[in-house]
Amino acid sequence: MISIMAVNISKAADLIRNMGWRYVGFRVRYELLRRSGLYRSKFPTAPAFRQYITLENWKNNGKQFFFESREQLTIPKFQDTGLRERYEAIRNGKILMFNSLLTDLGNEYDWITNPDTGYKYDIGKHWTEIADYSAEAGDIKFVWEKSRFCYLYDIIRYDYHYGEDCAEFVFREILSWIKNNPVNCGPNYRCSQEISLRVLNWTFVLYYYKNSRHLTENVFNEMQYAIFHQMEHVYSNIDFSRIAVRNNHAVTESVALYLAGMFYSGMPGAETWKKNGRKWFEEEIAYQIYEDGSYLQFSMNYHRVVAQLLTWGIVLAGRNGEKMSNIVYDRAKRSVRFLATCMVEENGWLPNYGANDGALFFTLSEGHFRDYRPQVQALAAALGVDAGIAACEDAAWYGIAGMPAEQMLIGQGRYSFPKGGCYVIREHETLTFIKCGSYKDRPLQADNLHLDVWY
């Protein structure tokens, strides 16, 4: 008994030493509130329907998105076999999960069944009662994947390039999700990052189909109600990502609050979302991206996630006459330099270093999942920088293609990123990358001395 107690005390001491009292205190309080059921009152279920903003008021709110609407886009059109195949797969109930696994969910998918295990979550349970993983249910990420609505970018791009109106299908998908996911219940309210991505992607849909006859007052009413309660959830729970997690989740949630507050300004609390979301976004970027441009999650894929979120925040702030703190632009530019330095020029691939769960939230061009050029080029364009990457479709969707840019030359030579512990040698036909550093922030993987040699 004494031996077991000594081990537990030692583990507790290690936790406090590694994570700090702020983290430990927050997690203890969080778990007490969650397990006691007190969080149920903070996140109520079945709130009465309310029209927070009308479709007309939203259309005339004076805010500038990446584009005005589908009709005003001037992106060069093309027809691609891969895009058409993905479109047809989606219309037949299949989606590409984790950007690698084509999964048949069926046309009557209920949004709460894990396709990997067949487990159906109890939609009557409050989100605090849902586990991220169990032997019976499996990994909850299999349920979250479609509910992000990232697959709609393939639908929208097909709609644009092939000239086939898909608005009815898109809004039917969104209304199906709303019907099958009561507020603050079930697995799809479990993670605030997932909620944030869903709202950002729905916002892209609303602007693209802004003038569609399928965007009726009834459709918008359902969406505005769901958007309000999802963003209220994110705002009320953001301390979890900013204290307990402190990674790309916090960046996603803070920029979503800023942008939701901007584009749904008539909603109660929207000004508070916007003000605090922007402040937290600036703080997270300053904290999470090191001075040398490397990233505290020690992952190329998660760094790309943040690069895309930076593009959204920087471009949309500028479109609406706002400017982030200087450190956001500085760290964004340093990120471009870091990612471009580690990139193989011929195919845009980077060393598959660090955690990689297949995340790519906003797919706005063709290409392999491992090709980072579209996302890095878009962020560079948002900053007015030419990183030596050929123009990609992403930048065109963001409305920043062809803008004047300063040169960022990345030639042959040796490059050091000591804060992240990354070192690169670029030569005529080779690229060598090694991770060799000491950790200031907790790593997800034991990856010191990871070595890539590309020829």
Salt bridges, closest charged atoms under 4 A:
ASP14 OD1 - ARG17 NH2 2.18
GLU31 OE2 - ARG27 NH2 3.52
GLU31 OE1 - ARG34 NH2 2.83
GLU31 OE1 - ARG35 NE 3.21
GLU68 OE2 - LYS210 NZ 3.14
GLU88 OE2 - ARG84 NE 3.11
ASP110 OD2 - LYS120 NZ 3.77
GLU129 OE2 - ARG40 NH1 3.03
ASP132 OD1 - ARG190 NE 3.31
GLU145 OE1 - ARG148 NH1 3.70
ASP154 OD2 - ARG86 NE 2.96
ASP159 OD1 - ARG70 NE 2.56
GLU173 OE1 - LYS146 NZ 3.33
GLU194 OE1 - ARG148 NE 2.76
GLU282 OE2 - ARG278 NE 3.23
GLU283 OE1 - ARG242 NH2 2.63
GLU284 OE2 - ARG242 NE 3.00
GLU284 OE2 - ARG246 NE 2.85
GLU322 OE2 - LYS274 NZ 2.59
GLU322 OE1 - ARG278 NH1 3.42
ASP330 OD2 - ARG331 NE 3.75
ASP330 OD2 - ARG334 NE 2.94
GLU345 OE2 - ARG426 NH2 2.72
ASP357 OD2 - LYS141 NZ 3.53
GLU366 OE2 - ARG86 NH2 2.63
GLU366 OE2 - ARG157 NH1 2.68
ASP371 OD2 - ARG373 NH2 2.82
GLU393 OE1 - ARG157 NH2 2.83
GLU393 OE2 - HIS161 NE2 2.74
GLU406 OE1 - LYS333 NZ 3.54
ASP441 OD2 - LYS440 NZ 3.42
ASP452 OD1 - HIS450 NE2 2.62
